[in-house]
Amino acid sequence: MNIKQIVLHKLQMQLRAPFATSFGTMADKEFFMVEMVDEDGVRGFGESVAFASPWYTEETVTTVEHMMRDFLIPLLFHAPINHPDDVSNRFSPIKRNNMAKAALEGAVWDLFAKRKNLPLATCLGGGKTAIDVGISVGIQPTIEELLKKIEQYVMEGYKRVKLKVKPGYDLEVLKEVRRAFPNLPLMADANSAYTLNDIMHLQRFDDFNLLMIEQPLGQADIMEHAKLQKELQTPICLDESIYSLDDAMQAIELGACQILNIKVGRVGGLTEAKKINDYCKVHNIPVWCGGMLEAGVGRAHNIAITALDQFILPGDTSPSNRYWEKDIVIPEVKMEQGVIQVPTTPGIGYEIDWATVEKYRVEKHIFENK
């Protein structure tokens, strides 16, 4: 593939409702939609997932733009690409900056799949025709409001509920949710809000029959998660600690987790996500796809990777209307009774709604391969 043009569409979209975590509350999402055009005019699309501030990883919307503009796009223009797997090697001189890399690599994968006239999921090796969907519920002002939201989501058919927790907003919340929904598949996401000093407190999570507790300790704390897992019956799922296959291998070898959350942006792209999936399959570690408040393009990439067979647990890839009044893809991502159908048309399986893109676009940058 000869990439002739790359367009960065910077969008700012307001969430339907603010989303609260242990780090703070978000009311809108600023991101880049990547448009990539080859010598035959075929177009592929990717999406950046970094937030405006570095609360999740060190990357931000601003750093992603800098890395794509000044380093990664020139590398893509350097020579033709035979296969999307080549992108990882092409980007290897640039350390980390995984979300910037994934935004561009995703567009390469979409372009490749369209040139092959195959669905992206098929090109990745996925065989599922549908994926199960869970939902992530942010921190609510009151337990009563939280219970009402969960009841609504259960009625809509979501297969699993993830609750954001933090010190002071955890045990009582879990107790009340479990009392109201005794059989609900339930997990807690701590976003690194605890330390090893909280072992005795975290052991009390075992009372609630959770599917998992996600990332209770710091993002660099693989060794400490291994110590914690020995003290808990509840499976630990790692998120922010896993940036690569090497990280996943280390975590599994040390017993730091029993489940992995794979986020395409966090690990640097679909190629690395597939490698982690394959390794976890060999070692019988369930994986699932986490969400980063993606718009339609990023959501489509998540659906495609979730079609791989080791994505056993319901992920966070909700339908478009969970977060957006109007998404940037046609048709919007839809869910029926907790299930999203995997597209069967070439590439990501969705068309771009250009009128909506223009409505939310705040900047546009065009790069030509001379």
RODO-2510 file (C-alpha; in nm, 4 decimals, decimal comma):
residues 370
     n   res          X          Y          Z
     1     m     0,0000     0,0000     0,0000
     2     n     0,1252     0,3432    -0,0931
     3     i    -0,0235     0,5990     0,1422
     4     k    -0,0680     0,9238    -0,0474
     5     q    -0,2543     1,1414     0,2009
     6     i    -0,3380     1,1522     0,5709
     7     v    -0,5993     1,3896     0,7123
     8     l    -0,6298     1,4558     1,0852
     9     h    -0,9797     1,5671     1,1774
    10     k    -0,9796     1,7085     1,5302
    11     l    -1,3259     1,6743     1,6830
    12     q    -1,4820     1,7842     2,0086
    13     m    -1,8002     1,5998     2,1051
    14     q    -2,0110     1,6472     2,4151
    15     l    -2,1056     1,3367     2,6116
    16     r    -2,4753     1,2753     2,6691
    17     a    -2,3997     1,2727     3,0420
    18     p    -2,0840     1,3478     3,2436
    19     f    -1,8710     1,0423     3,3219
    20     a    -1,7056     1,0306     3,6666
    21     t    -1,4082     0,8170     3,7748
    22     s    -1,1670     0,8274     4,0686
    23     f    -0,9628     1,0807     3,8660
    24     g    -1,2386     1,3293     3,7903
    25     t    -1,5402     1,3982     3,5712
    26     m    -1,5520     1,4348     3,1909
    27     a    -1,8283     1,6203     3,0073
    28     d    -1,6857     1,6056     2,6536
    29     k    -1,4267     1,4221     2,4459
    30     e    -1,1636     1,5787     2,2221
    31     f    -0,9952     1,3401     1,9765
    32     f    -0,8640     1,2870     1,6243
    33     m    -1,0303     1,0911     1,3494
    34     v    -0,7586     0,9772     1,1096
    35     e    -0,8434     0,9579     0,7397
    36     m    -0,5878     0,7718     0,5278
    37     v    -0,5943     0,7583     0,1460
    38     d    -0,3918     0,5243    -0,0763
    39     e    -0,2834     0,5595    -0,4390
    40     d    -0,6147     0,4113    -0,5601
    41     g    -0,8285     0,6468    -0,3547
    42     v    -0,9275     0,3813    -0,0996
    43     r    -0,9815     0,5369     0,2441
    44     g    -0,9162     0,3911     0,5866
    45     f    -1,0104     0,5401     0,9217
    46     g    -0,8694     0,5361     1,2726
    47     e    -0,9391     0,7215     1,5957
    48     s    -0,7216     0,8505     1,8790
    49     v    -0,8321     0,7708     2,2343
    50     a    -0,6080     0,9920     2,4515
    51     f    -0,7832     1,2367     2,6805
    52     a    -0,7202     1,6099     2,7097
    53     s    -0,5242     1,5626     3,0340
    54     p    -0,2815     1,2817     3,1289
    55     w    -0,4961     1,1170     3,3984
    56     y    -0,5067     0,7731     3,2335
    57     t    -0,1626     0,7567     3,0725
    58     e     0,1019     1,0169     2,9991
    59     e    -0,0474     1,0834     2,6543
    60     t    -0,2870     1,3684     2,5801
    61     v    -0,4685     1,4997     2,2731
    62     t    -0,1874     1,7529     2,2285
    63     t     0,0957     1,4994     2,2538
    64     v    -0,0833     1,2646     2,0140
    65     e    -0,1055     1,5406     1,7542
    66     h     0,2632     1,6262     1,8006
    67     m     0,3752     1,2639     1,7630
    68     m     0,1605     1,1953     1,4586
    69     r     0,2496     1,5172     1,2828
    70     d     0,6239     1,5332     1,3518
    71     f     0,7298     1,1681     1,3760
    72     l     0,4804     0,8960     1,2877
    73     i     0,3232     1,0295     0,9670
    74     p     0,6687     1,0920     0,8123
    75     l     0,7590     0,7307     0,8974
    76     l     0,4452     0,6025     0,7241
    77     f     0,5276     0,8082     0,4151
    78     h     0,8842     0,6745     0,4064
    79     a     0,8013     0,3554     0,2101
    80     p     0,5035     0,1395     0,1019
    81     i     0,3445    -0,0902     0,3617
    82     n     0,2872    -0,4541     0,2697
    83     h     0,0802    -0,5479     0,5745
    84     p    -0,0508    -0,3620     0,8817
    85     d     0,1776    -0,5731     1,1009
    86     d     0,4655    -0,3812     0,9394
    87     v     0,3525    -0,0602     1,1089
    88     s     0,4773    -0,1689     1,4513
    89     n     0,8287    -0,2163     1,3150
    90     r     0,8077     0,1120     1,1239
    91     f     0,7170     0,2929     1,4466
    92     s     0,9674     0,1089     1,6687
    93     p     1,2262     0,3945     1,6770
    94     i     0,9631     0,6017     1,8593
    95     k     0,9319     0,4986     2,2233
    96     r     0,5858     0,4492     2,3792
    97     n     0,3262     0,7046     2,2592
    98     n     0,1029     0,4038     2,2014
    99     m    -0,2187     0,5967     2,1514
   100     a    -0,0700     0,8069     1,8744
   101     k     0,0619     0,4919     1,7083
   102     a    -0,2692     0,3077     1,7425
   103     a    -0,4682     0,5906     1,5814
   104     l    -0,2622     0,5666     1,2629
   105     e    -0,2204     0,1884     1,2686
   106     g    -0,5986     0,1493     1,2952
   107     a    -0,6456     0,3458     0,9751
   108     v    -0,3869     0,1224     0,8031
   109     w    -0,5782    -0,1883     0,9142
   110     d    -0,9069    -0,0469     0,7838
   111     l    -0,7428     0,0463     0,4531
   112     f    -0,5867    -0,3007     0,4243
   113     a    -0,9178    -0,4767     0,4942
   114     k    -1,1000    -0,2657     0,2359
   115     r    -0,8334    -0,3405    -0,0251
   116     k    -0,8823    -0,7120     0,0525
   117     n    -1,2619    -0,6646     0,0375
   118     l    -1,2892    -0,8302     0,3805
   119     p    -1,4316    -0,7262     0,7166
   120     l    -1,1675    -0,5971     0,9558
   121     a    -1,2622    -0,8654     1,2090
   122     t    -1,1892    -1,1354     0,9499
   123     c    -0,8512    -0,9832     0,8634
   124     l    -0,7609    -0,9886     1,2324
   125     g    -0,8559    -1,3557     1,2601
   126     g    -1,1853    -1,3069     1,4420
   127     g    -1,4583    -1,5623     1,3914
   128     k    -1,7453    -1,4300     1,6026
   129     t    -2,0591    -1,2989     1,4377
   130     a    -2,1692    -1,1087     1,7499
   131     i    -2,0118    -0,9795     2,0718
   132     d    -2,1496    -0,9517     2,4245
   133     v    -2,1630    -0,6046     2,5735
   134     g    -2,1104    -0,4867     2,9297
   135     i    -2,1410    -0,1357     3,0607
   136     s    -1,9262     0,0911     3,2725
   137     v    -2,1096     0,3082     3,5235
   138     g    -1,9338     0,6166     3,6538
   139     i    -1,9443     0,7392     4,0116
   140     q    -2,2929     0,8671     4,0909
   141     p    -2,4041     1,1425     4,3341
   142     t    -2,6128     0,8959     4,5378
   143     i    -2,6554     0,5211     4,5693
   144     e    -3,0217     0,5615     4,4771
   145     e    -2,9289     0,7182     4,1443
   146     l    -2,6736     0,4437     4,0840
   147     l    -2,9299     0,1691     4,1481
   148     k    -3,1776     0,3325     3,9090
   149     k    -2,9143     0,3461     3,6355
   150     i    -2,8160    -0,0160     3,6875
   151     e    -3,1801    -0,1245     3,6763
   152     q    -3,2207     0,0570     3,3457
   153     y    -2,9075    -0,1061     3,2000
   154     v    -3,0159    -0,4517     3,3149
   155     m    -3,3502    -0,4009     3,1431
   156     e    -3,1646    -0,2995     2,8245
   157     g    -2,9850    -0,6341     2,8325
   158     y    -2,6258    -0,5467     2,9226
   159     k    -2,4382    -0,8650     3,0091
   160     r    -2,2173    -0,7184     3,2838
   161     v    -2,1959    -0,4019     3,4934
   162     k    -1,8671    -0,2348     3,5886
   163     l    -1,8711     0,0075     3,8794
   164     k    -1,6095     0,2768     3,9254
   165     v    -1,4853     0,2721     4,2858
   166     k    -1,2421     0,4674     4,5008
   167     p    -1,1653     0,4961     4,8734
   168     g    -1,4801     0,6203     5,0418
   169     y    -1,6957     0,5075     4,7499
   170     d    -1,6632     0,1316     4,7427
   171     l    -1,7786    -0,1148     5,0080
   172     e    -2,1121     0,0459     5,0890
   173     v    -2,1824     0,0949     4,7194
   174     l    -2,0996    -0,2673     4,6361
   175     k    -2,3064    -0,3883     4,9302
   176     e    -2,6168    -0,2000     4,8157
   177     v    -2,5748    -0,2966     4,4502
   178     r    -2,5289    -0,6618     4,5388
   179     r    -2,8309    -0,6499     4,7695
   180     a    -3,0464    -0,5110     4,4885
   181     f    -2,8969    -0,7319     4,2149
   182     p    -2,7778    -1,0573     4,3790
   183     n    -2,7115    -1,2420     4,0520
   184     l    -2,5818    -0,9581     3,8365
   185     p    -2,2377    -1,0149     3,6762
   186     l    -2,0582    -0,7328     3,8540
   187     m    -1,7039    -0,5962     3,8612
   188     a    -1,5258    -0,3028     4,0229
   189     d    -1,2793    -0,0698     3,8495
   190     a    -1,0450     0,1195     4,0807
   191     n    -0,8265     0,3038     3,8254
   192     s    -0,5218     0,2692     4,0561
   193     a    -0,6964     0,4288     4,3539
   194     y    -0,5522     0,1955     4,6224
   195     t    -0,2136     0,0825     4,7585
   196     l    -0,0811    -0,2298     4,9281
   197     n    -0,1596    -0,0607     5,2582
   198     d    -0,5244    -0,1256     5,1692
   199     i    -0,4951    -0,5069     5,1557
   200     m    -0,7318    -0,5701     5,4470
   201     h    -0,9823    -0,3251     5,2998
   202     l    -0,9602    -0,4829     4,9533
   203     q    -1,0090    -0,8314     5,1023
   204     r    -1,3595    -0,7209     5,1943
   205     f    -1,4380    -0,6995     4,8222
   206     d    -1,4393    -1,0821     4,8305
   207     d    -1,7793    -1,0662     5,0032
   208     f    -1,9536    -0,9418     4,6898
   209     n    -1,8910    -1,2266     4,4426
   210     l    -1,7312    -0,9973     4,1839
   211     l    -1,6192    -1,1098     3,8402
   212     m    -1,2999    -0,9113     3,9036
   213     i    -1,1476    -0,5991     4,0499
   214     e    -0,9745    -0,3987     3,7802
   215     q    -0,6428    -0,2196     3,8379
   216     p    -0,6644    -0,1643     4,2149
   217     l    -0,3003    -0,0537     4,2473
   218     g    -0,0670     0,1791     4,0546
   219     q    -0,0139     0,1389     3,6823
   220     a     0,3509     0,0344     3,7213
   221     d     0,2832    -0,2063     4,0066
   222     i     0,2919    -0,5522     3,8480
   223     m     0,4923    -0,6954     4,1395
   224     e     0,2596    -0,5396     4,3957
   225     h    -0,0465    -0,6711     4,2125
   226     a     0,1106    -1,0175     4,2346
   227     k     0,1381    -0,9747     4,6125
   228     l    -0,2195    -0,8517     4,6331
   229     q    -0,3634    -1,1320     4,4186
   230     k    -0,2270    -1,3877     4,6674
   231     e    -0,4363    -1,2210     4,9372
   232     l    -0,7615    -1,1962     4,7400
   233     q    -1,0159    -1,4504     4,6236
   234     t    -1,1507    -1,1968     4,3739
   235     p    -0,9612    -1,2149     4,0424
   236     i    -0,7488    -0,9099     3,9647
   237     c    -0,7755    -0,7708     3,6121
   238     l    -0,4914    -0,5516     3,4904
   239     d    -0,5537    -0,2497     3,2695
   240     e    -0,3129     0,0439     3,3004
   241     s    -0,0196    -0,1883     3,3785
   242     i    -0,0310    -0,3562     3,0367
   243     y     0,1236    -0,1606     2,7482
   244     s     0,2595    -0,4511     2,5446
   245     l     0,2845    -0,8263     2,5017
   246     d     0,5965    -0,8178     2,7202
   247     d     0,3972    -0,6581     3,0026
   248     a     0,1249    -0,9206     2,9656
   249     m     0,3791    -1,2022     2,9721
   250     q     0,5411    -1,0637     3,2870
   251     a     0,2091    -1,0139     3,4652
   252     i     0,0895    -1,3648     3,3874
   253     e     0,4243    -1,5237     3,4804
   254     l     0,4269    -1,3434     3,8162
   255     g     0,0620    -1,4212     3,8929
   256     a    -0,0290    -1,0527     3,9072
   257     c    -0,3708    -1,1092     3,7503
   258     q    -0,6185    -1,3704     3,6361
   259     i    -0,7818    -1,1556     3,3670
   260     l    -0,6566    -0,8903     3,1230
   261     n    -0,8299    -0,5839     2,9837
   262     i    -0,7002    -0,5125     2,6328
   263     k    -0,7435    -0,1555     2,5094
   264     v    -0,6236    -0,1092     2,1536
   265     g    -0,4974     0,2453     2,2127
   266     r    -0,3163     0,1595     2,5334
   267     v    -0,1165    -0,1289     2,3789
   268     g    -0,0286     0,0573     2,0592
   269     g    -0,2650    -0,0909     1,8043
   270     l    -0,4526    -0,3909     1,6738
   271     t    -0,1403    -0,5924     1,5939
   272     e    -0,0168    -0,5834     1,9538
   273     a    -0,3698    -0,6453     2,0841
   274     k    -0,3883    -0,9592     1,8697
   275     k    -0,0524    -1,0808     2,0013
   276     i    -0,1727    -1,0401     2,3592
   277     n    -0,4961    -1,2229     2,2741
   278     d    -0,3000    -1,5147     2,1280
   279     y    -0,0647    -1,5376     2,4274
   280     c    -0,3537    -1,5275     2,6738
   281     k    -0,5283    -1,8058     2,4826
   282     v    -0,2263    -2,0311     2,5262
   283     h    -0,2137    -1,9524     2,8995
   284     n    -0,5918    -1,9708     2,9552
   285     i    -0,6241    -1,6079     3,0649
   286     p    -0,9628    -1,4531     2,9731
   287     v    -0,9472    -1,1104     2,8101
   288     w    -1,2008    -0,8403     2,7339
   289     c    -1,1998    -0,5082     2,5493
   290     g    -1,2051    -0,1954     2,7613
   291     g    -1,3521     0,1334     2,6488
   292     m    -1,2067     0,4839     2,6246
   293     l    -1,5277     0,6755     2,5466
   294     e    -1,4686     0,6175     2,1759
   295     a    -1,6757     0,7632     1,8971
   296     g    -1,7928     0,5414     1,6127
   297     v    -1,4625     0,4714     1,4388
   298     g    -1,2829     0,3641     1,7550
   299     r    -1,5927     0,1697     1,8590
   300     a    -1,5821    -0,0189     1,5270
   301     h    -1,2183    -0,1149     1,5844
   302     n    -1,3116    -0,2448     1,9306
   303     i    -1,5878    -0,4597     1,7832
   304     a    -1,3428    -0,6077     1,5328
   305     i    -1,0793    -0,7021     1,7921
   306     t    -1,3458    -0,8437     2,0247
   307     a    -1,4362    -1,0928     1,7509
   308     l    -1,1153    -1,2816     1,8419
   309     d    -1,1847    -1,5961     2,0393
   310     q    -1,0021    -1,5209     2,3661
   311     f    -1,2220    -1,2151     2,4260
   312     i    -1,4385    -1,4278     2,6512
   313     l    -1,5849    -1,1676     2,8865
   314     p    -1,8260    -0,8866     2,7871
   315     g    -1,6401    -0,5664     2,7036
   316     d    -1,7159    -0,1958     2,7334
   317     t    -1,8108    -0,1406     2,3679
   318     s    -2,1579     0,0004     2,4226
   319     p    -2,3810     0,1255     2,1390
   320     s    -2,3344     0,4784     2,0093
   321     n    -2,6347     0,6226     2,1910
   322     r    -2,4854     0,5275     2,5278
   323     y    -2,2479     0,8248     2,5000
   324     w    -2,3419     1,0405     2,1983
   325     e    -2,6497     1,2234     2,0800
   326     k    -2,5178     1,1729     1,7249
   327     d    -2,2219     0,9545     1,6358
   328     i    -1,9840     1,0011     1,3425
   329     v    -2,0627     0,6703     1,1677
   330     i    -2,3513     0,5396     0,9583
   331     p    -2,5251     0,3297     1,0734
   332     e    -2,4592     0,4078     1,4361
   333     v    -2,3393     0,1166     1,6496
   334     k    -2,6513    -0,0580     1,7783
   335     m    -2,7130    -0,3178     2,0478
   336     e    -2,9983    -0,5627     2,0986
   337     q    -3,0325    -0,7353     2,4363
   338     g    -2,6668    -0,6926     2,5209
   339     v    -2,5317    -0,8062     2,1834
   340     i    -2,3686    -0,6130     1,8973
   341     q    -2,3451    -0,7752     1,5555
   342     v    -1,9991    -0,7872     1,4000
   343     p    -2,0097    -0,6076     1,0612
   344     t    -1,9751    -0,8240     0,7507
   345     t    -1,8940    -0,5476     0,5010
   346     p    -1,5327    -0,4559     0,4127
   347     g    -1,3150    -0,2702     0,6608
   348     i    -1,4634    -0,1380     0,9825
   349     g    -1,8117    -0,1948     0,8411
   350     y    -1,9401     0,1581     0,8968
   351     e    -1,9473     0,4655     0,6755
   352     i    -1,8402     0,8089     0,7967
   353     d    -2,1203     1,0571     0,8626
   354     w    -1,9393     1,3564     0,7153
   355     a    -2,2108     1,6051     0,8135
   356     t    -2,1642     1,5097     1,1781
   357     v    -1,7846     1,5185     1,1449
   358     e    -1,8059     1,8728     1,0093
   359     k    -2,0417     1,9726     1,2886
   360     y    -1,7974     1,8673     1,5599
   361     r    -1,4685     1,9349     1,3801
   362     v    -1,2553     2,2101     1,5314
   363     e    -0,9382     2,1621     1,3222
   364     k    -0,8318     1,9845     1,0040
   365     h    -0,4741     1,9082     0,8985
   366     i    -0,3803     1,7544     0,5630
   367     f    -0,0490     1,5740     0,5004
   368     e     0,0548     1,4812     0,1478
   369     n     0,3095     1,2148     0,0580
   370     k     0,5161     1,3919    -0,2072
***
